[in-house]
Amino acid sequence: MLFAVLGIGLILYFFRDRLRKKILPPPEKYQSIDDRFNAERKNREIEIDSLLSKMGRNGLDDLSEKDRKRLNELSKK
């Protein structure tokens, strides 16, 4: 009985990182205001690039009304 408890304890000890990742949610990463601003800016640039590449392939007429409004909103920021 004692060996079984010790064996289970050793197994839990060696696999504690894996068990912790499965059971507990990952800790929230601290983001400063600058980090958030830069992440939002990068996301806007990626979205603008995708809209411009879509427009570049087939011209302005290929953009839907929703895409045009979104491109206009993003260009004002």
N, C-alpha and C positions, 0 to 999 in steps of 0.2 A: 504494500500500500504506500509506504513511504517513498519507494523508488518511482512509483507511478506519479505521485505528486511532484517529486523532483524532476522527473522527465518532462512532465507537462510544463512546469515552470521554466525549464531550460529551453524548451521549444518556443514558448511564448517570448522569452527573453531574446532569442536569436531572430525571431520573426516580428519583433515589435514595430519596426518601421513599416513593414508591409501592412500589418494589422491597423496601425494608426492611420495610414492613408485610406484604408477601406472604411474604417469606422468614423473617423473625424473628418469634417470638411477642411479643405486647405485654408490656412490662415490668409486673411485679406492682406494684400500687398499695399503698403503705404504709398500713396501717390500725392505728390505736392501739386499745387495749383499749376505750376509750370508743366509738370508731367501730363496733367489732364489736358491743358491747353495744346501742348504739342501733339498729343494723341488725337484730339479732335481735329486739329489742323491737318494732320497726315491723312485722316479718314476723309476729310473734305477734298484734299488734293487727289486722292485715289478716285473718289466719285466724279470729280470734275474731269480727270483724265479719261475715265471710261466713257463719259458722255461726249467729250470732244473726239475721242477715237471713233465712236459710233457716228458722230456727225461728219468726221473726216472721210469715212469710207463711202458714204452715200449722200453726203450733203445735208444741208439744214432741213430739208423736207423729210428726211428719215426720222427725225426726232418727233416723238409724240408731244402733245400739248403738256402732258405731265413732265416729260423730260425737259422741255423748254423752260417751264416754270422753275423746276429744280435747279437748272443751270443758271438761271437768272438770280435765284436766291443765293446760291453758292458764290456767285461772282461778286455779290454785294458785301460779303463778309470779309 
